[in-house]
Amino acid sequence: MQVRSQIKPGDLIVMSDFLHCVEDPAKIIKAFPDCAMAILEYIPTNIAWAESYMDQLKRYGGNPFSREEFGEIIIETGRNVYMENIGPYVLALVNREGDK
């Protein structure tokens, strides 16, 4: 069953610690232009935690990114986003394509 067949225009997609597990996070966001998204990613600011987390992600095939890179990934999609730091997490609320 294809995911797209189950999601309707206007649905809210919620992701938690998912985008660092895929090769092209922007592609995932772009695949659902008619859906708003709430995306929560663990991106610690504590240097020791961040280094450990990045090492773990690399070891298991994940793609670590910084807070700035996370913002750039979302902006690359061309969608409006509100980002909130709730350390050690970052919450991104992404509008549907075309919404302001």
N, CA and C of each residue as an Amber inpcrd file, in Angstrom:
protein
   300
   0.8450000  -1.1720000   0.0000000   0.0000000   0.0000000   0.0000000
   0.8960000   1.2430000   0.0000000   0.5950000   2.1690000  -0.8490000
   1.3710000   3.3910000  -0.9340000   0.9110000   4.3920000   0.1150000
   1.8670000   5.0540000   0.7320000   1.5610000   6.0510000   1.7620000
   0.6990000   7.1680000   1.1890000   1.0490000   7.6120000   0.0020000
   0.3310000   8.7410000  -0.5960000  -1.1650000   8.4530000  -0.7550000
  -1.5240000   7.2000000  -0.9650000  -2.9420000   6.8610000  -1.1300000
  -3.7160000   6.9600000   0.1830000  -3.0220000   6.9780000   1.3020000
  -3.6570000   7.0350000   2.6110000  -3.7360000   8.4500000   3.1800000
  -2.9190000   9.3520000   2.6430000  -2.8800000  10.7200000   3.1430000
  -3.6740000  11.6170000   2.2140000  -4.5700000  12.3890000   2.8010000
  -5.4450000  13.2730000   2.0260000  -4.9510000  14.7140000   2.1010000
  -5.2440000  15.5310000   1.0810000  -4.8720000  16.9440000   1.1450000
  -5.4170000  17.5770000   2.4270000  -4.5700000  18.3360000   3.0900000
  -4.9770000  18.9950000   4.3300000  -4.6390000  18.2140000   5.5850000
  -4.2410000  16.9410000   5.4510000  -3.8420000  16.1630000   6.6260000
  -2.5890000  16.7750000   7.2560000  -2.4210000  16.5410000   8.5330000
  -1.2250000  16.9500000   9.2630000  -0.3140000  15.7390000   9.3860000
   0.9040000  15.8840000   8.9360000   1.8960000  14.8190000   9.0660000
   2.7860000  15.1600000  10.2560000   2.9640000  14.2070000  11.1560000
   3.7950000  14.3950000  12.3400000   4.9760000  13.4400000  12.2530000
   6.1850000  13.9990000  12.4050000   7.4140000  13.1910000  12.3660000
   8.2340000  13.4880000  13.6100000   8.8300000  12.4590000  14.1550000
   9.7120000  12.6300000  15.2910000  10.9740000  11.8060000  15.0740000
  12.1150000  12.4780000  15.0790000  13.4100000  11.8230000  14.8870000
  13.3970000  10.8910000  13.6800000  12.8870000  11.3950000  12.5860000
  12.7670000  10.6110000  11.3570000  13.6690000  11.1300000  10.2400000
  13.7090000  12.4410000  10.0570000  14.3960000  12.9890000   8.8890000
  15.8880000  12.6860000   8.8550000  16.5120000  12.5190000  10.0140000
  17.9350000  12.1850000  10.0090000  18.1730000  10.7280000   9.5860000
  17.1030000   9.9720000   9.4020000  17.2110000   8.5640000   9.0020000
  17.0710000   8.3610000   7.4930000  16.7740000   9.4210000   6.7600000
  16.5720000   9.2850000   5.3180000  17.6750000  10.0200000   4.5590000
  17.9140000   9.5700000   3.3420000  18.9910000  10.1350000   2.5430000
  18.7190000  11.5770000   2.1270000  17.4760000  11.8900000   1.7860000
  17.1320000  13.2270000   1.3030000  15.8960000  13.7480000   2.0340000
  16.0940000  14.3820000   3.2030000  14.9580000  14.8650000   3.9900000
  14.0560000  15.8340000   3.2300000  14.6350000  16.7030000   2.4250000
  13.8240000  17.6700000   1.6700000  12.8850000  16.9500000   0.7060000
  13.3410000  15.8520000   0.1380000  12.5130000  15.0840000  -0.7970000
  11.2650000  14.5400000  -0.0990000  11.4060000  14.1210000   1.1480000
  10.2660000  13.6190000   1.9230000   9.2470000  14.7480000   2.1260000
   9.7330000  15.9160000   2.5030000   8.8380000  17.0510000   2.7380000
   8.1480000  17.4630000   1.4370000   8.9130000  17.5130000   0.3590000
   8.3600000  17.9120000  -0.9460000   7.3320000  16.9150000  -1.4690000
   7.4010000  15.6740000  -1.0280000   6.4800000  14.6330000  -1.5200000
   5.0450000  14.8590000  -1.0530000   4.8580000  15.7130000  -0.0480000
   3.5350000  15.9590000   0.5200000   3.2460000  17.4640000   0.5600000
   3.1770000  18.1150000  -0.6060000   3.0390000  19.5780000  -0.6310000
   1.7130000  20.0970000  -0.0890000   0.6940000  19.2500000  -0.0810000
  -0.6340000  19.6930000   0.3480000  -0.9270000  19.3460000   1.8040000
   0.1120000  18.9910000   2.5520000  -0.0470000  18.6400000   3.9670000
   0.8550000  19.5120000   4.8320000   0.3110000  19.9900000   5.9410000
   1.1310000  20.6720000   6.9380000   1.9060000  19.6080000   7.7130000
   3.0180000  20.0170000   8.3120000   3.8560000  19.0610000   9.0380000
   4.3110000  19.6300000  10.3760000   4.3850000  18.7560000  11.3500000
   5.0200000  19.0580000  12.6290000   6.1920000  18.0870000  12.7290000
   7.3960000  18.6340000  12.7540000   8.6000000  17.8110000  12.7200000
   9.4240000  18.0940000  13.9620000   9.7000000  17.0620000  14.7300000
  10.5110000  17.1850000  15.9390000  11.7990000  16.3890000  15.7210000
  12.9390000  17.0420000  15.8590000  14.2280000  16.3810000  15.6790000
  15.1100000  16.6410000  16.8870000  15.8020000  15.6020000  17.3190000
  16.7670000  15.7080000  18.4130000  18.0570000  16.2820000  17.8330000
  18.3890000  17.5050000  18.2650000  19.6170000  18.1560000  17.8180000
  20.2150000  18.8490000  19.0450000  20.9840000  18.1230000  19.8320000
  21.4830000  18.6720000  21.0890000  22.4950000  19.7960000  20.8820000
  22.4990000  20.7480000  21.8140000  23.4820000  21.8260000  21.7790000
  24.6790000  21.5000000  22.6710000  24.5030000  20.6020000  23.6170000
  25.6130000  20.1510000  24.4550000  26.6150000  19.4440000  23.5430000
  27.8450000  19.9420000  23.4930000  28.8570000  19.4350000  22.5620000
  29.0970000  17.9280000  22.7300000  29.2230000  17.4630000  23.9540000
  29.4810000  16.0370000  24.1860000  28.3110000  15.1860000  23.6880000
  27.0950000  15.6160000  23.9660000  25.9140000  14.8740000  23.5060000
  25.8400000  14.8780000  21.9910000  26.1000000  16.0520000  21.3970000
  26.0200000  16.1890000  19.9400000  27.0390000  15.2920000  19.2480000
  28.2640000  15.2760000  19.7550000  29.3020000  14.4320000  19.1500000
  28.9350000  12.9620000  19.2570000  28.4620000  12.5390000  20.4130000
  28.0580000  11.1490000  20.6110000  26.9010000  10.7840000  19.6830000
  25.9230000  11.6690000  19.5960000  24.7550000  11.4100000  18.7580000
  25.1530000  11.3200000  17.2850000  26.0060000  12.2300000  16.8360000
  26.4530000  12.2020000  15.4380000  27.2230000  10.9280000  15.1340000
  28.0680000  10.5050000  16.0600000  28.8070000   9.2470000  15.8690000
  27.8460000   8.0680000  15.7430000  26.8180000   8.0330000  16.6000000
  25.8440000   6.9440000  16.5540000  25.0710000   6.9460000  15.2300000
  24.6360000   8.1220000  14.8080000  23.8950000   8.2080000  13.5510000
  24.7370000   7.7350000  12.3790000  25.9820000   8.1930000  12.3140000
  26.8750000   7.7850000  11.2180000  27.1020000   6.2750000  11.2370000
  27.2570000   5.7240000  12.4340000  27.5110000   4.2870000  12.5740000
  26.3580000   3.4610000  12.0040000  25.1440000   3.9540000  12.1500000
  23.9720000   3.1930000  11.7130000  23.3520000   3.7260000  10.4210000
  24.0970000   4.5730000   9.7020000  23.6450000   5.0200000   8.3960000
  22.7750000   6.2530000   8.3840000  22.6620000   6.9200000   9.5220000
  21.8650000   8.1470000   9.5820000  22.6510000   9.3380000   9.0570000
  21.9540000  10.4280000   8.8760000  22.5650000  11.6510000   8.3710000
  22.3900000  12.7710000   9.3880000  23.3790000  12.9540000  10.2660000
  23.2450000  14.0090000  11.2730000  23.2760000  15.3890000  10.6370000
  22.5280000  16.3140000  11.2270000  22.5790000  17.6950000  10.7800000
  22.4880000  18.6140000  11.9800000  23.0340000  19.8070000  11.8050000
  22.9890000  20.8180000  12.8620000  21.6390000  21.5290000  12.8230000
  21.3970000  22.3880000  13.7950000  20.1600000  23.1730000  13.8120000
  20.0710000  24.0490000  12.5600000  21.2020000  24.6200000  12.1810000
  21.2200000  25.4750000  10.9950000  20.9310000  24.6610000   9.7360000
  21.5480000  23.5100000   9.6200000  21.3160000  22.6420000   8.4600000
  19.8660000  22.1690000   8.4040000  19.2880000  21.8910000   9.5610000
  17.8850000  21.4800000   9.6140000  17.0060000  22.5850000   9.0430000
  17.2640000  23.8200000   9.4590000  16.5150000  24.9620000   8.9340000
  16.6820000  25.1000000   7.4290000  17.8960000  24.8990000   6.9410000
  18.1660000  24.9990000   5.5040000  17.4330000  23.9110000   4.7190000
  17.3460000  22.7230000   5.2890000  16.6180000  21.6210000   4.6390000
  15.1630000  22.0200000   4.4260000  14.5580000  22.5960000   5.4540000
  13.1510000  22.9990000   5.3580000  12.9990000  24.1520000   4.3680000
  13.8710000  25.1440000   4.4800000  13.7930000  26.3120000   3.5950000
  13.9710000  25.8890000   2.1330000  14.8260000  24.8990000   1.8980000
  15.0590000  24.3840000   0.5430000  13.7660000  23.8990000  -0.1170000
  12.7980000  23.4960000   0.6680000  11.5420000  22.9940000   0.1150000
  10.6540000  24.1370000  -0.3850000  10.9750000  25.3720000  -0.0110000
  10.1920000  26.5150000  -0.4440000   8.9380000  26.7410000   0.3750000
   8.8180000  26.0340000   1.4880000   7.6210000  26.1650000   2.3170000
   7.8990000  27.0420000   3.5230000   6.8570000  27.7000000   4.0040000
   6.9870000  28.5330000   5.1910000   7.1200000  27.6430000   6.4150000
   7.9830000  28.0670000   7.3310000   8.2430000  27.2550000   8.5110000
   8.4020000  28.1460000   9.7390000   7.9380000  27.6400000  10.8630000
   8.1770000  28.2480000  12.1630000   9.0010000  27.2370000  12.9450000
  10.1550000  27.6640000  13.4590000  11.0090000  26.7450000  14.2060000
  11.1470000  27.2190000  15.6460000  11.0810000  26.2680000  16.5510000
  11.1900000  26.5570000  17.9830000  12.2250000  25.6160000  18.5900000
  13.1880000  26.1930000  19.2870000  14.1710000  25.3930000  20.0130000
  13.5690000  25.0030000  21.3510000  13.4460000  23.7280000  21.5820000
  12.9840000  23.2200000  22.8820000  13.9860000  22.1700000  23.3330000
  15.2460000  22.6340000  23.3780000  16.4190000  21.8200000  23.6530000
  16.1780000  20.6320000  24.5490000  16.7550000  19.5370000  24.1330000
  17.6770000  19.3420000  23.0170000  16.9760000  19.0670000  21.6770000
  15.7140000  19.4320000  21.5680000  14.9610000  19.2070000  20.3330000
  14.7290000  20.5110000  19.5930000  14.4160000  20.3760000  18.3130000
  13.9480000  21.4960000  17.5010000  12.6150000  21.0680000  16.9060000
  11.6120000  21.9240000  17.0700000  10.2930000  21.6660000  16.5080000
  10.1230000  22.5780000  15.3010000   9.7730000  21.9880000  14.1670000
   9.4920000  22.7600000  12.9550000   8.0330000  22.5480000  12.5890000
   7.3120000  23.6450000  12.4610000   5.9270000  23.6070000  11.9940000
   5.9540000  24.1200000  10.5590000   5.6450000  23.2500000   9.6260000
   5.7840000  23.5470000   8.2080000   4.3870000  23.6950000   7.5830000
   4.1480000  24.8320000   6.9520000   2.8740000  25.0630000   6.2950000
   2.7650000  24.2430000   5.0230000   1.5140000  24.0760000   4.5820000
   1.3050000  23.4630000   3.2750000   1.9160000  24.3810000   2.2180000
   2.2800000  23.8110000   1.1070000   2.8420000  24.6050000   0.0080000
   1.8530000  25.6900000  -0.3810000   2.2990000  26.9110000  -0.4710000
   1.4270000  28.0190000  -0.8530000   0.7740000  28.7400000   0.3090000
   0.7290000  28.1150000   1.5000000   0.1600000  28.7800000   2.6860000
   1.2070000  29.7040000   3.3040000   0.7280000  30.7460000   3.9240000
   1.6450000  31.6740000   4.5970000   1.4860000  31.6030000   6.0810000
